Amino acid sequence: MGLVNYSSQSPAPLLQRGGCLGSQRRERRRYSISVRRPRPSAYSVCRFVGFSSKCSVLDADISTISMEDETSKDLTSACSNNLSPLASDPFDATSFKLLKEDDCINYLLRKVQVLTKEEQDTLAATAAHPAGLYALYASFLVGNIVEQVWNFAWPAAVATLYPSLLPVAIVGFFSKLSIFLGAPLVGNLMDHFPRIPAYNSLNIIQTVAQLLSAAMIIHAHSRTPCTSASAVLLQPWFILLVVVGAIERLAGLALGVTVEREWVVLLAGTNRPSALACANAMLNRIDLLCEIAGASVFGILLTRFSTVTCLKLASGLMICALPVLVVENGLESLRNGLMEYINQPVLPASLAYVFLYFNIALAPGSIMTAFLMHHGVSPSVIGGFSGLSSFMGVAATFISATLVEKLGSSQAGAAGLVFQGVLLSAALSVLCVGSVSGQKPLFFFLSLIILSRLGHMSYDVVGTQILQTGIPISKANLIGTTEISIASLAEFMMLGVAIIANDVHHFSFLALLSFSSVVIAAFMFCCWVQNPSDEQRRLFSLDRQCQTCKIILFDD
């Protein structure tokens, strides 16, 4: 049998009823703990073999331990200074508590930070996620201004079709009926779907419903006025207006409940009543101000312009507001996508792929088709040009595999870009020096562009393989979609330049920009291949060129 005598001075329990904490005196306590365990014959003395974070001793045989705790050190420090863990015992262990549970709680409570009353009030008035709350205010403001404008616009526009309350009452009746029947179903669906996709989907549904309703009312105003209210109700456009209006109201109600009952609570904090009260007040303030502004603005517009013009303005407002309503998460995703895209190990290869999208003039497409049509080229020739360009893409799928096998993926990609750049430089020379109005220069110009597609599509196949092997599989979707987004931005910018330089005589300028983008892509990729990093060598370790380099280094 082993005895443990533990002597200490410990404070009285802090949560003891009666008397103040300061008056409780410190008293000496002695703990006797006995452990009965059969001792192996081969062991004459057993020592400590384990010590846990809860101040438990495993398989102990101690004569006497005495220690005086005259300071306010915590329990962990006291235990660590006097009891040291030793090697573990190979036999089964029996644990026992060194101190009573209330003493451990008392020691822990000594270290709890207690906020002052002012600090507690400040914390209660501070939102848990201030930035998210401000974004919610902005989204709620945009959505509410559009909704309030539409709530004033559609009754005013429908009322002008026929001098009766019946059409407006019918639309409102079925809207309320849809809310009564469908609101619980929509709420149940929203509870089972992720918040952000559900919120964005409802915004899209509401905007599309508003646009369809506006289109139906504009269509009704362009027709001959009906002679009776019943004739209005039987029109196909009115039936569609009733259905779409009910869907719009149901989506709007679900959005309001989502923002006011869930989002604001999550962003302000359930345990911060002052912040939640301020957030609720701000949402109500925004709602009422939008109601005032929406009715006033649309009323002024109706006095100055026709009903159809005002509906078109309202539709434009809906279209402009939709990106703001669904872009809250989109901006964060775009930022994360850009950061991951920039930090990818094969960034130069991806940028070279993006720069090829700046080529809108020296490639088959809408700009080239418009240019050829302006020069009186037969549509059959234009169709043959596009077909042969696609055929070169098919041929590139066979050639690229051979190039990768012979040269490796990195050298094959560089070869494709250089081949495209050389042929486009010749095409640009023909365009700038000679006149493509003649049949022979024109066919030669188009032939060079067709052959250049062989290099373009070869790099497309090889570049895709480089990106597939270089991008981590866990980030492939994010980086891939971001790359497509940036490529679309490149086309968007070049089409913007084409809008500014819309004269056909400026086609040479567009062709020069397109050729420059291909040259930049080839230069960037070739520099990346000629100066490989350690990560790049690892990615292309299976390439034929890298394997040859390894053999040479091994022989040296």
Secondary structure as GFF3:
##gff-version 3
##sequence-region A 1 556
A	DSSP	beta_strand	2	10	.	.	.	ID=ss1
A	DSSP	three_ten_helix	21	23	.	.	.	ID=ss2
A	DSSP	beta_strand	27	35	.	.	.	ID=ss3
A	DSSP	beta_strand	56	58	.	.	.	ID=ss4
A	DSSP	beta_strand	65	66	.	.	.	ID=ss5
A	DSSP	alpha_helix	75	82	.	.	.	ID=ss6
A	DSSP	beta_strand	95	97	.	.	.	ID=ss7
A	DSSP	alpha_helix	101	109	.	.	.	ID=ss8
A	DSSP	alpha_helix	117	124	.	.	.	ID=ss9
A	DSSP	alpha_helix	130	159	.	.	.	ID=ss10
A	DSSP	alpha_helix	166	191	.	.	.	ID=ss11
A	DSSP	alpha_helix	195	222	.	.	.	ID=ss12
A	DSSP	alpha_helix	229	233	.	.	.	ID=ss13
A	DSSP	alpha_helix	236	257	.	.	.	ID=ss14
A	DSSP	pi_helix	258	263	.	.	.	ID=ss15
A	DSSP	alpha_helix	264	268	.	.	.	ID=ss16
A	DSSP	alpha_helix	273	304	.	.	.	ID=ss17
A	DSSP	alpha_helix	307	342	.	.	.	ID=ss18
A	DSSP	alpha_helix	347	355	.	.	.	ID=ss19
A	DSSP	three_ten_helix	356	358	.	.	.	ID=ss20
A	DSSP	alpha_helix	366	374	.	.	.	ID=ss21
A	DSSP	alpha_helix	379	407	.	.	.	ID=ss22
A	DSSP	alpha_helix	409	433	.	.	.	ID=ss23
A	DSSP	alpha_helix	439	470	.	.	.	ID=ss24
A	DSSP	three_ten_helix	473	475	.	.	.	ID=ss25
A	DSSP	alpha_helix	476	500	.	.	.	ID=ss26
A	DSSP	three_ten_helix	504	506	.	.	.	ID=ss27
A	DSSP	alpha_helix	507	530	.	.	.	ID=ss28
A	DSSP	alpha_helix	534	539	.	.	.	ID=ss29
A	DSSP	alpha_helix	544	555	.	.	.	ID=ss30
###
